[in-house]
């Protein structure tokens, strides 16, 4: 017989959105049990750097004027109004206060940033907004990937102080419904294999999508992981909540991915991967350029472009003169993710990786050669096509004008001096987005837009606000949506539980 527990609110998963939901519900008077498949909190947020917000205290202190209304309009124009405006509005108008909410827990922010910037240029990330609230690591170091771990630690501490009961290594398996179709609890299995039935007034599903489930990615989105997709497959993101919600009648929404581009297993080849993210020469397997290379810092646009190239693969190429320039002057495009000194040790790291770094088909992912023809043979580009197109490109560089794509002149550097370096660039993604239909209160709805009483869904399981492409010009958006959707759901779930308690008293 299953172990029986009772609480006001059950939160299924304790990643960023689940933590926000648990804290919010507890702050509003509800008793909370948070289930978590892993042995710790934070989930994919522990890989990140910080959330998006508008009108925050940090922005105001830095004299950054970005209002929720401005972001709402920009976001809706970007998506061509193909997304729920009430949901988008609820998120942005909550976001500034959520930064203060986090600061009250002891979270410190290093700065507010755009996503990327070009060296010695005044414009910031192609008209990008300063919305990315980068967390200051608790050890005082410069923020980088995983900086947000400090934030999830402070949130976990706050949840525990409020009495949230965490059940680790205890994934939710099934939602419990009553005869009227309302969700009244969760079935789970603990780390000892014992079944646990938790009855509640409300359930908040926050399991983070299905980025680690290659079969669901293939069936629902069409990518073949390890062949034409190399996305972050965070352990535990298996689609549990997605499937649980649909099993009880949740409505369906289009499922997408936060498209970008990367090398296979790029976290283990950080210096090499980062070294190729520059406005050098980018082409398809026929040697033809496919976009102005000064746009490659918009990783969403590049991921979209690669997805439509032959074989869904692109190539980034530079020569020894460019490498010398970057070693001396720094990169042309400065990433807030990759190390600033990545070119100082680039050649040594490249030599270590060159003969061992292969993709899922056994092709060399990176290559070095003294001639373009030899480079093309090694990496999988048509040699004649590459030479022909590079000659045309070099002629444009000599003229100082990109007559094909109008790439900015300061980045028009010819490919002339061997050795030449190249890498394959594949479609990548941070995870899956959407699938479960919700309203602006984070209440789950059926395909007929009827609420399923007692059920809420937050974070990437329900994030349908980007349309067909993640809006990289408003950086920090996914973490921002996770935080604010969780916080909103927690408030509403707590209110529902209080109403239920009042009804019980009258009964």
LUMTI-86073 format. One record per residue (C-alpha): residue in three letters; x, y, z. Coordinates in steps of 0.25 Angstrom, whole numbers, padded with zeros to 4 digits, always signed. Last residue first. Layout:
N
ALAXYZ/...
END
This chain:
507
UNK-0077+0088+0020/UNK-0074+0102+0023/UNK-0061+0099+0028/UNK-0058+0091+0016/UNK-0061+0103+0007/UNK-0051+0111+0015/UNK-0040+0101+0013/UNK-0043+0100-0002/UNK-0042+0116-0003/UNK-0029+0115+0005/UNK-0024+0104-0005/UNK-0028+0113-0017/UNK-0021+0125-0011/UNK-0008+0116-0010/UNK-0010+0111-0024/UNK-0011+0126-0029/UNK+0001+0131-0022/UNK+0010+0119-0025/UNK+0005+0120-0040/UNK+0010+0134-0041/UNK+0023+0131-0034/UNK+0026+0119-0043/UNK+0022+0127-0056/UNK+0031+0138-0051/UNK+0043+0130-0049/UNK+0042+0121-0061/UNK+0039+0133-0070/UNK+0051+0140-0065/UNK+0060+0128-0067/UNK+0055+0126-0081/UNK+0056+0141-0084/UNK+0070+0144-0079/UNK+0073+0152-0092/UNK+0063+0161-0099/UNK+0070+0161-0113/UNK+0070+0146-0112/UNK+0055+0145-0115/UNK+0054+0130-0116/UNK+0048+0126-0129/UNK+0035+0120-0134/UNK+0026+0127-0125/UNK+0033+0132-0113/UNK+0023+0131-0102/UNK+0019+0117-0102/UNK+0026+0113-0089/UNK+0017+0103-0082/UNK+0027+0091-0080/UNK+0038+0101-0080/UNK+0034+0108-0067/UNK+0020+0106-0061/UNK+0008+0097-0060/UNK-0004+0098-0051/UNK-0015+0088-0048/UNK-0025+0090-0037/UNK-0037+0091-0046/UNK-0035+0088-0061/UNK-0038+0101-0067/UNK-0046+0100-0080/UNK-0039+0105-0093/UNK-0046+0095-0102/UNK-0032+0088-0103/UNK-0032+0087-0088/UNK-0026+0097-0079/UNK-0015+0098-0069/UNK-0015+0110-0059/UNK-0003+0118-0060/UNK-0011+0130-0056/UNK-0008+0136-0070/UNK-0014+0124-0077/UNK-0008+0110-0079/UNK-0007+0100-0090/UNK+0004+0089-0088/UNK+0013+0087-0100/UNK+0023+0098-0098/UNK+0038+0099-0100/UNK+0049+0089-0101/UNK+0064+0090-0097/UNK+0076+0099-0098/UNK+0077+0096-0113/UNK+0088+0093-0124/UNK+0088+0092-0139/UNK+0101+0088-0143/UNK+0114+0096-0146/UNK+0126+0089-0153/UNK+0139+0095-0150/UNK+0150+0101-0158/UNK+0164+0106-0157/UNK+0174+0110-0168/UNK+0189+0110-0167/UNK+0190+0117-0175/UNK+0189+0132-0180/UNK+0178+0137-0189/UNK+0164+0137-0184/UNK+0160+0152-0185/UNK+0156+0160-0173/UNK+0143+0168-0175/UNK+0139+0170-0161/UNK+0141+0185-0160/UNK+0133+0186-0173/UNK+0120+0182-0167/UNK+0114+0170-0175/UNK+0106+0175-0186/UNK+0101+0161-0190/UNK+0105+0159-0205/UNK+0112+0173-0208/UNK+0121+0172-0196/UNK+0129+0185-0198/UNK+0144+0188-0195/UNK+0148+0186-0209/UNK+0159+0176-0204/UNK+0149+0169-0195/UNK+0140+0168-0207/UNK+0151+0161-0215/UNK+0154+0152-0203/UNK+0139+0148-0203/UNK+0139+0144-0218/UNK+0152+0136-0216/UNK+0146+0130-0204/UNK+0134+0125-0212/UNK+0142+0119-0223/UNK+0152+0112-0213/UNK+0140+0107-0205/UNK+0132+0102-0217/UNK+0144+0095-0223/UNK+0147+0088-0209/UNK+0133+0083-0206/UNK+0133+0084-0191/UNK+0134+0071-0182/UNK+0144+0075-0171/UNK+0157+0069-0176/UNK+0155+0070-0191/UNK+0151+0085-0189/UNK+0164+0088-0181/UNK+0172+0081-0192/UNK+0166+0090-0203/UNK+0167+0103-0194/UNK+0182+0100-0192/UNK+0191+0099-0180/UNK+0181+0091-0172/UNK+0174+0090-0159/UNK+0161+0083-0155/UNK+0150+0082-0145/UNK+0137+0073-0145/UNK+0144+0062-0152/UNK+0133+0052-0156/UNK+0130+0039-0149/UNK+0115+0040-0151/UNK+0111+0045-0137/UNK+0122+0056-0138/UNK+0137+0054-0136/UNK+0147+0061-0127/UNK+0159+0052-0126/UNK+0168+0056-0136/UNK+0167+0071-0134/UNK+0165+0072-0119/UNK+0179+0073-0114/UNK+0184+0081-0125/UNK+0172+0091-0123/UNK+0175+0092-0109/UNK+0189+0096-0111/UNK+0185+0106-0122/UNK+0174+0112-0114/UNK+0182+0115-0101/UNK+0183+0130-0103/UNK+0171+0131-0111/UNK+0161+0128-0100/UNK+0166+0140-0091/UNK+0152+0146-0090/UNK+0146+0132-0085/UNK+0133+0129-0092/UNK+0119+0133-0086/UNK+0119+0148-0087/UNK+0123+0147-0101/UNK+0131+0158-0108/UNK+0130+0159-0123/UNK+0143+0164-0129/UNK+0151+0155-0120/UNK+0163+0161-0113/UNK+0174+0170-0119/UNK+0186+0162-0119/UNK+0181+0148-0119/UNK+0169+0152-0128/UNK+0178+0158-0138/UNK+0188+0146-0138/UNK+0176+0137-0140/UNK+0171+0146-0152/UNK+0185+0145-0159/UNK+0185+0130-0157/UNK+0172+0127-0164/UNK+0158+0126-0161/UNK+0146+0117-0164/UNK+0133+0114-0158/UNK+0125+0103-0165/UNK+0110+0100-0165/UNK+0102+0087-0164/UNK+0087+0083-0166/UNK+0091+0074-0177/UNK+0089+0085-0187/UNK+0085+0097-0179/UNK+0071+0100-0174/UNK+0074+0097-0159/UNK+0087+0104-0160/UNK+0079+0117-0162/UNK+0070+0115-0150/UNK+0082+0112-0142/UNK+0089+0125-0147/UNK+0076+0133-0144/UNK+0076+0127-0130/UNK+0090+0129-0127/UNK+0090+0144-0130/UNK+0105+0146-0129/UNK+0106+0141-0143/UNK+0100+0154-0149/UNK+0114+0160-0152/UNK+0115+0148-0162/UNK+0105+0153-0172/UNK+0098+0140-0175/UNK+0098+0128-0184/UNK+0113+0128-0190/UNK+0115+0117-0200/UNK+0126+0106-0199/UNK+0116+0095-0203/UNK+0116+0089-0189/UNK+0110+0102-0184/UNK+0118+0115-0181/UNK+0123+0124-0170/UNK+0136+0133-0172/UNK+0140+0141-0160/UNK+0130+0148-0151/UNK+0134+0141-0139/UNK+0129+0129-0131/UNK+0140+0120-0135/UNK+0148+0122-0123/UNK+0137+0119-0114/UNK+0136+0104-0118/UNK+0151+0102-0117/UNK+0152+0108-0103/UNK+0140+0101-0098/UNK+0143+0087-0103/UNK+0136+0079-0091/UNK+0124+0089-0091/UNK+0123+0087-0106/UNK+0119+0073-0106/UNK+0116+0073-0121/UNK+0119+0087-0126/UNK+0109+0098-0125/UNK+0097+0106-0131/UNK+0084+0112-0125/UNK+0070+0108-0124/UNK+0062+0109-0111/UNK+0053+0097-0116/UNK+0039+0096-0120/UNK+0026+0090-0116/UNK+0013+0095-0122/UNK+0002+0095-0111/UNK-0007+0084-0106/UNK-0018+0085-0096/UNK-0018+0077-0083/UNK-0027+0065-0082/UNK-0022+0057-0070/UNK-0012+0049-0078/UNK-0007+0062-0084/UNK-0003+0068-0071/UNK+0005+0055-0067/UNK+0012+0054-0081/UNK+0017+0068-0080/UNK+0021+0067-0066/UNK+0029+0055-0068/UNK+0036+0060-0081/UNK+0049+0054-0079/UNK+0057+0066-0073/UNK+0064+0057-0063/UNK+0078+0059-0067/UNK+0080+0072-0075/UNK+0081+0069-0090/UNK+0087+0081-0095/UNK+0085+0081-0110/UNK+0093+0074-0121/UNK+0084+0073-0133/UNK+0086+0067-0147/UNK+0092+0054-0144/UNK+0094+0053-0129/UNK+0079+0055-0126/UNK+0070+0053-0138/UNK+0061+0065-0139/UNK+0047+0064-0143/UNK+0040+0073-0133/UNK+0029+0063-0126/UNK+0034+0049-0130/UNK+0049+0052-0131/UNK+0049+0061-0118/UNK+0040+0051-0111/UNK+0050+0039-0115/UNK+0062+0048-0111/UNK+0057+0050-0097/UNK+0067+0059-0090/UNK+0061+0072-0094/UNK+0047+0067-0090/UNK+0041+0079-0083/UNK+0045+0086-0069/UNK+0038+0078-0059/UNK+0030+0089-0053/UNK+0016+0084-0050/UNK+0008+0091-0039/UNK-0002+0083-0032/UNK-0014+0089-0024/UNK-0023+0085-0012/UNK-0014+0073-0008/UNK-0014+0058-0007/UNK+0000+0052-0007/UNK+0001+0037-0011/UNK+0015+0031-0009/UNK+0020+0018-0015/UNK+0032+0012-0009/UNK+0044+0009-0018/UNK+0054+0013-0008/UNK+0057+0026-0015/UNK+0042+0030-0014/UNK+0031+0028-0024/UNK+0021+0038-0027/UNK+0006+0039-0029/UNK+0001+0053-0028/UNK-0011+0061-0023/UNK-0025+0066-0025/UNK-0026+0070-0039/UNK-0041+0073-0043/UNK-0048+0064-0053/UNK-0061+0064-0045/UNK-0059+0050-0040/UNK-0046+0053-0034/UNK-0032+0054-0040/UNK-0019+0049-0036/UNK-0007+0053-0045/UNK+0003+0042-0048/UNK+0018+0039-0047/UNK+0024+0050-0038/UNK+0039+0048-0036/UNK+0045+0045-0022/UNK+0060+0045-0022/UNK+0058+0057-0013/UNK+0045+0060-0005/UNK+0046+0074-0001/UNK+0037+0079+0010/UNK+0035+0094+0009/UNK+0035+0100+0023/UNK+0037+0115+0020/UNK+0052+0114+0024/UNK+0053+0102+0015/UNK+0048+0110+0003/UNK+0057+0122+0007/UNK+0069+0113+0007/UNK+0065+0107-0006/UNK+0064+0121-0012/UNK+0078+0125-0007/UNK+0084+0112-0013/UNK+0076+0114-0026/UNK+0082+0128-0027/UNK+0096+0124-0025/UNK+0095+0113-0035/UNK+0092+0125-0045/UNK+0106+0127-0047/UNK+0106+0113-0054/UNK+0112+0119-0067/UNK+0121+0131-0064/UNK+0120+0142-0054/UNK+0134+0148-0049/UNK+0137+0142-0036/UNK+0132+0147-0022/UNK+0131+0133-0016/UNK+0116+0135-0015/UNK+0114+0136-0030/UNK+0108+0150-0035/UNK+0096+0147-0043/UNK+0094+0153-0057/UNK+0081+0161-0058/UNK+0079+0160-0074/UNK+0070+0172-0077/UNK+0079+0182-0084/UNK+0072+0181-0098/UNK+0078+0176-0111/UNK+0079+0186-0123/UNK+0088+0177-0130/UNK+0096+0172-0118/UNK+0099+0186-0112/UNK+0102+0197-0122/UNK+0114+0205-0119/UNK+0125+0197-0125/UNK+0139+0195-0120/UNK+0137+0180-0119/UNK+0124+0174-0122/UNK+0114+0171-0111/UNK+0107+0159-0106/UNK+0094+0156-0098/UNK+0091+0170-0093/UNK+0095+0172-0078/UNK+0090+0176-0064/UNK+0101+0174-0054/UNK+0107+0166-0043/UNK+0093+0163-0036/UNK+0093+0158-0022/UNK+0083+0148-0016/UNK+0080+0150-0001/UNK+0066+0146-0001/UNK+0062+0160-0001/UNK+0070+0161-0014/UNK+0061+0150-0020/UNK+0048+0158-0017/UNK+0054+0171-0022/UNK+0057+0163-0035/UNK+0043+0158-0035/UNK+0038+0172-0034/UNK+0044+0175-0048/UNK+0038+0162-0054/UNK+0023+0163-0050/UNK+0020+0173-0061/UNK+0028+0164-0071/UNK+0021+0151-0068/UNK+0007+0156-0067/UNK+0008+0163-0080/UNK+0013+0151-0087/UNK+0002+0142-0082/UNK-0008+0153-0085/UNK-0002+0154-0099/UNK-0003+0139-0103/UNK+0006+0137-0114/UNK+0005+0139-0130/UNK+0005+0154-0128/UNK+0015+0156-0139/UNK+0025+0149-0129/UNK+0035+0160-0130/UNK+0024+0171-0129/UNK+0019+0164-0117/UNK+0032+0164-0110/UNK+0035+0178-0113/UNK+0021+0182-0108/UNK+0023+0175-0095/UNK+0037+0180-0094/UNK+0032+0194-0095/UNK+0021+0192-0085/UNK+0030+0185-0075/UNK+0039+0197-0075/UNK+0054+0198-0079/UNK+0061+0210-0074/UNK+0075+0206-0070/UNK+0080+0217-0060/UNK+0089+0207-0053/UNK+0081+0208-0040/UNK+0068+0207-0048/UNK+0073+0194-0055/UNK+0077+0188-0042/UNK+0063+0192-0035/UNK+0056+0185-0046/UNK+0047+0192-0057/UNK+0048+0180-0067/UNK+0054+0166-0064/UNK+0061+0155-0070/UNK+0068+0144-0062/UNK+0082+0140-0058/UNK+0095+0132-0062/UNK+0091+0118-0065/UNK+0096+0104-0063/UNK+0089+0103-0049/UNK+0076+0107-0056/UNK+0076+0094-0062/UNK+0071+0087-0049/UNK+0072+0096-0037/UNK+0070+0086-0026/UNK+0078+0074-0021/UNK+0077+0059-0021/UNK+0069+0058-0034/UNK+0055+0054-0037/UNK+0049+0065-0028/UNK+0036+0066-0021/UNK+0033+0079-0014/UNK+0023+0078-0002/UNK+0016+0091+0002/UNK+0007+0096+0013/UNK+0000+0109+0008/UNK+0001+0122+0015/UNK+0004+0132+0003/UNK+0019+0131+0006/UNK+0018+0116+0005/UNK+0011+0117-0009/UNK+0022+0127-0014/UNK+0034+0119-0008/UNK+0028+0106-0015/UNK+0025+0113-0028/UNK+0039+0120-0029/UNK+0046+0107-0026/UNK+0038+0099-0036/UNK+0041+0110-0047/UNK+0056+0109-0044/UNK+0057+0094-0043/UNK+0049+0087-0031/UNK+0040+0077-0038/UNK+0025+0074-0036/UNK+0020+0085-0027/UNK+0010+0079-0017/UNK+0001+0090-0010/UNK-0008+0089+0002/UNK-0002+0076+0008/UNK-0006+0062+0011/UNK+0003+0049+0011/UNK-0001+0034+0009/UNK+0010+0023+0007/UNK+0005+0014-0004/UNK+0000+0000+0000/
END
